[in-house]
Amino acid sequence: MQRALIVLGLILLALGLCWPWLHRLPLGRLPGDINIHREGFSFHFPLMTSLLISAILSILLWWWHDK
């Protein structure tokens, strides 16, 4: 558990340091993300972004588990 928390902390640190470049990625604005804007109401559901992140994390965890 300690190792996993240290790795998670390092990942969050790296993401924080790389944020000026990461926010330019189209995550949250991919085709398939649901955006509804009406008068006095807006709804955003990042469906494709969630699927993409889930697939990437699944592959990384599968690769990490086999080592």
C-alpha positions as CSV (number, residue, x, y, z in Angstrom):
1,M,0.0,0.0,0.0
2,Q,2.9,2.4,0.8
3,R,4.4,1.8,-2.6
4,A,1.1,2.5,-4.4
5,L,0.6,5.7,-2.5
6,I,4.1,6.9,-3.2
7,V,3.7,6.1,-6.9
8,L,0.3,7.9,-7.0
9,G,1.9,10.9,-5.3
10,L,4.7,11.0,-7.8
11,I,2.2,10.8,-10.7
12,L,0.1,13.6,-9.3
13,L,3.3,15.7,-8.8
14,A,4.3,15.1,-12.4
15,L,0.8,16.0,-13.7
16,G,0.9,19.2,-11.6
17,L,4.2,20.2,-13.0
18,C,3.1,19.4,-16.6
19,W,-0.2,21.2,-16.2
20,P,0.7,24.2,-18.5
21,W,1.0,21.7,-21.4
22,L,-1.6,19.2,-20.4
23,H,-4.5,21.6,-20.3
24,R,-4.0,22.2,-24.0
25,L,-4.9,18.6,-24.8
26,P,-8.5,18.1,-26.1
27,L,-9.6,16.0,-23.1
28,G,-13.1,17.0,-22.3
29,R,-13.7,18.3,-25.8
30,L,-13.5,15.0,-27.7
31,P,-16.1,13.9,-30.3
32,G,-18.6,11.9,-28.3
33,D,-18.5,14.1,-25.2
34,I,-22.0,15.4,-24.4
35,N,-22.5,19.1,-24.1
36,I,-25.9,20.6,-23.7
37,H,-26.3,24.4,-23.4
38,R,-29.7,26.0,-22.9
39,E,-30.8,29.2,-21.5
40,G,-29.9,29.2,-17.8
41,F,-28.7,25.6,-18.0
42,S,-25.6,23.7,-19.1
43,F,-24.7,20.1,-18.9
44,H,-21.3,18.5,-19.7
45,F,-20.7,14.7,-19.7
46,P,-17.2,13.7,-21.0
47,L,-18.2,10.2,-22.2
48,M,-15.4,9.6,-24.7
49,T,-12.8,11.3,-22.4
50,S,-13.8,8.9,-19.6
51,L,-13.6,5.9,-21.9
52,L,-10.2,7.0,-23.2
53,I,-8.8,7.5,-19.7
54,S,-10.2,4.2,-18.5
55,A,-8.6,2.3,-21.4
56,I,-5.2,4.0,-20.8
57,L,-5.3,3.3,-17.1
58,S,-6.4,-0.3,-17.7
59,I,-3.5,-0.9,-20.0
60,L,-1.0,0.7,-17.6
61,L,-2.3,-1.2,-14.6
62,W,-2.3,-4.5,-16.6
63,W,1.3,-3.8,-17.7
64,W,2.3,-2.8,-14.2
65,H,0.7,-5.9,-12.7
66,D,2.7,-8.3,-15.0
67,K,6.0,-6.8,-13.9
